[in-house]
Amino acid sequence: MRVLVTGASGFLGRSVVRQCAEAGHETIALIRPLASTERLGWPSSVQVIRGDLRQRGDWCAAMGNVDAVIHLAAGTSGGLPDQLAASVVATENLLACLTGKRLQRFVHCSTFSVYDVTAARGRLTEESPLETHPERRAAYTWTKLVQEKLVRDWAEAEAVPLAILRPGQIFGPGKLWDEGAAVRAGSLDLIFAPFSRMRLTHVDNCAAAFVRALDSQATGVFNIVDDDLPTHASYHRQCIRAGAKTGIGVYIPWFLVVLGGLMVRLINKLFFRGRAKLPELLDLPRQRARWKPLRYSNARAKAELGWSPALPMREAIRHSVQASRG
């Protein structure tokens, strides 16, 4: 298939483009105008086009007739206006360009951040409710919810088979999620909810899931996490054993994290009428979204996409830490 990959030069996109081309697809990588193409490791067969999805332009005509799209482009930093432009406006422009092309497949990258973690009990699955009050969370949650709805509505209107993949915490060389620490204070690493599972997926394992979704006939939503998910505490220890330079782990139990969040919320209501903007560490909804003890499963992705993480967790951590140091 002739496949367009948006967000191609991003952390996940680099691996998706490489694996898509290696799988035999005619791959088109859409990258921003000033993005560097050095050290991307892509096969020479990959066609690179430059364009800013936030603005309609020549990139639309340059990609020609494509058979499928892997849509990874999204805003992950900045305030709401920045993320609105990078996620929502960019997606509107892309879909307008694709309307009428009769695609064989559309694979969209969503996120665990769209779930209402407060309502989840025990296990978070594809059937878990979505966040209905995104204003309680970061701008990323709000914009990804809107982006996902845009893609759903468009795919239904255009009768395009749609697979939505919701990865957990994508990690790899250069992105280690602070080795599981919530706060670093000198020689100490504060580990919040040390026995809560992390929802990790290695970047190459995650990219392989997107390629499998491209080749599969399955549609719907798929959570993407790796096997043998570590707790925050065990991830911190494994990173240390792999050679990461970290501080001494100090464990802060989950109930103390929640207690602190409740106290800060009360103070905010009493003295600031609930209007104070709180950092993630002190904001109860975002504390729950990141550290609430839950279980995660990749069973649906394995069964319907035929995907499984090729790189085992311990090896993935060791490789990521050593590559980051190098």
DARAQUI-V798571 format. One line per field, one symbol per residue. psi: psi as a letter, one per 30 degrees, with the letter a starting at -180 (. if undefined). burial: # if it has 24 or more other ideal C-beta (glycine too) atoms within 12 Angstrom, else .. A space follows every 10 residues. Layout:
psi = ???
burial = ???
This chain:
psi = ljkkjlhfgl eeeeeeeeee effgkjkkjj llegkkgkhf gklffkkkkk ljffkkaffe effajlflkj jfklkflaae eeeeefeeee eeeeeeefkf filfkkjkjb lfffkifefk jdkklffkkl kfifffalee eeeeeeeeee eeeeeeefhk kkkjkjlbjk lakfjghhgf kekkjbgkjj jkifgkkkik kkeeeeeeee eeeeflfkla kkkjlllhkl leeeeeeeee ffgkjlakkj kjlefeeeee eeeeeeeeee fgggfkkkle ffjeefeeee fkjlllkgee eeeffgkkje jleeeeeeee eeeee.
burial = ########## ########## #.#.###### ##.......# .#...####. ####....## ..#..##### ######.... ..######## #####.##.. #.######## ########.# ...###.#.# #..#.##### ########## ##.##....# ########## ###.###### ##......## ########## ########## ######.### ########## ########## .#.#.#..## ##.#..##.# #..##..... .......#.# .######### ####.###.# ##..#.#.#. #.##.##### #..#..
